[in-house]
Amino acid sequence: MNSPRIMRRAAVGFLASTIVAASLHTTPRSVTIVIPDRASPVVLFAAGELQTAFKRAGVATELKKQSESSTQAEGEVRFALSPARERAAAGSDSLKPQEYAVHAPGGASEASITGGDDRGVLYGTMDFIHDHLTGYLAGTPIDCREAPHIATRGIWTWGGRIYNYERLLDNMARWKFNSICVWHRFAPKNARALAAYARTRGIGVVWGYAWGWGMPVCPSDSLERETWKRYIIETYRTTYAAAGGEGVYFQTFTEVYSKTQFCRFGEKCPNGCTNKSAGELLSGWVNPLVEAFAKEFPGVRIYCGVHGHAFHESLQGLDRLDRRAEMVWEDVGAFPFDYNPEAVREKTFNETTEFVGRLASAQGPGGNTLFVFKGMVMGWGGFDPMLVTDEVVLTELARKRAQSWLPLETGWRENAGYEFQMVRIIENLPIPERAVYGLVEDALFEVRQWLPVALFAESLWNPHRDTEGLIKHIENVPDVVSVVR
Ligand SMILES: [Zn+2]
């Protein structure tokens, strides 16, 4: 139905938009961030970050829902944030979870960040803020599409040394982390609140606790195994099951340097430990628990944490590990596995990469292997995650912590190339899902976006970048704190 009136209105509309585009300065006069009517908390967070970034750059910005944003003023840019399901008609449905596409032509009246899911919107928004905003405001057209190289990018931390868990999770989201493993010796009271907040930032929570760590056990003693199994399941049932979370992490055989130390009888074990490899001892100890846990809590991922020292020559038998358990390896060699980021030499690094390869194949096809990097650890201990909001207290804590960051940042700056190389090696391992966690403990990342943590996050997103250039870029991001520069 082409009535003359409709034709005229269409022509006026076309003319108006042409004039708007032609009269636009390279810097928009104002930006309206348009979000779906039923935007998730993750998308709302992304929109809030974008609004803050535009305002900081001196651009008037407001936030509107799709249904509230029908008119467009002259010089106004409509900046749409949407997950692909909202934009299926626009042909963006091929974006995968976490993936995003940014379309922001310089000087045009429309721009968009489309995500394969809500997290994709968040990651696209944060990369736009960190990497492209300055260029965009200067008129550079931004068109890019990105997906993470490591699917699960996490922080592993003692829960009792989190000073403000909301801010920690906010800063994690800002650097595209999507998982946190929170470790406690005693189950925290506010587990449920922490997990609920993490969901609003697109971050899955894994609850960690010990399974015989530091306790005298004999892994071949079926009675002891039964006792510990009950303890693990009871702890999860009473504290964590209702809190919500994606996974559970048990740490076994920690900080022991030979398999003989797994057993409290040492070399005199009457139950047969001495004749078994480290891999056999581990599978024997873990499998009955995995069986029982998976039966009672189906769908909760089971991470089996161990330190690598004792496994160097003793990996056989690890292929017997229940496939429902995913191995999480710590302490498998040089930085980035070492606490000290300066302690890396070509030889030790090469030995470490060789061991990482053996670990990944030790479980056989289908077995998943996760890795934990170090080099960002200040301390551990404590009880419940805290929610300190007193700025004076937090600022003073961060000021003191800067001293501890000094040698660590120096090490990360010097050896980032090794860390990036290790991420590339992990990316190419024959394992079903790639996951790397970094120990960031008692480090006040909730108060300061320290450069090494941001760099670590970026290495997991895309390790195929020149580290020197990336460090220069990251240290110029307004919120990033370098204690070296
Ligand atoms: Zn024994």
Residues whose N, C-alpha, C, O or C-beta is under 5 A from the ligand:
A	BS01	ZN	C218 P219 S220 C263 C269 N271 C273
